Amino acid sequence: MAGTHSAAILPQKGSQLVIEKRTTPEPGPGEILIEVKAVALNPVDYYQRDFGLPPVPIYPAVVGSDAAGIVVKVGSGVISAPAPGNRVIALATSFYQDGSPDYGAFQKYALAQSEAVIALPDALSFEQGAIFPLAVMTALTAWTTVGIPLSTKHAPQDKQAALIWGGASSVGTFAIQSARSLGFTVYATASPKHHEYLKQLGAHAVFDYRDSDAVAQIVAAAKQDGVKLHTAHCVVNGALQQVLDVLKETKGDEPAKVAHSPVLPPDHPTLDNTEIKFNFPSMDKTIRDKHMHECFHGWLNGGLKSGSVVPSPNIQVEGGGLAGLNAALDKVRAGVSGVKIVVPI
């Protein structure tokens, strides 16, 4: 007979999360059941709670994506999975599961597809492990969205550069780490208090996005460094015009590519010979599952083992467990800078 567990349920759009009991699911083929020990919070979580966006197909819902915990049970057909009892990092989201509340991270036991579950290194806490999944997948998907495979390895003599606008955000920090691992010289923007930290993560140069001449500073640096700056990831809202202003001066007659993580407004600015694409994984399950496997079992797992990938940004732990999630989400909604809010469960 199936047991039950506590979950932070979203009863309807715009309501607060409430703690209720749910039946603990059995993992099906390709799935892993995880006892959640910590969750990290993303802006999409309060968007779903407060506005029902991205659309929530089923109420009552369980939202949340970022989890770290312990494997309880492995479903059939899973080829490479940590065994029950092992600590893991997991993208536990209902977004690709038609909203099924068995998958959301904001509960004590959650299902996750095996492509998005990897071992949590002994040196990292559950709280540190929870900050990887959604930010890593978003940062890596940006490259593949504009046709840059994750297997890319530019050599220093290739002089390939990338601009990350919004480098201190959770996604921005992994955009920097992944750009460096692909062989790009990385230029990033952030508040001055984050500049040294982003250089530690692999940024070659960091600029204050609030400077009136930020665009000119980046263009001058790229020209002085003699790099080919034709690639950008716009991580934050309202910065696309500045990104395009940089590329206009640095790309010459070459084509340029911009991945845009916020939703692109219909009347967004454009630039000649420049591809601007909304950063989003394929909705074809076979393609997406392969991409997830590459993100987690490939890039993240390999980077954690070699030490080339580190948890970023710094974490801010909030208490209260599942019952503390509403207050913690309110803090995310009010705005945080250079930190990721994490809640132990």
Beta strands, then each sheet from edge to edge (+ up, - down):
strand 1: 4-9
strand 2: 18-23
strand 3: 31-40
strand 4: 66-74
strand 5: 87-91
strand 6: 109-113
strand 7: 117-119
strand 8: 160-165
strand 9: 185-189
strand 10: 205-207
strand 11: 228-234
strand 12: 256-260
strand 13: 274-278
strand 14: 314-317
strand 15: 339-344
sheet 1: 1+ 2-
sheet 2: 6+ 3- 4+ 5- 7+
sheet 3: 6+ 3- 15+ 14+
sheet 4: 10+ 9+ 8+ 11+ 12+ 13+
end
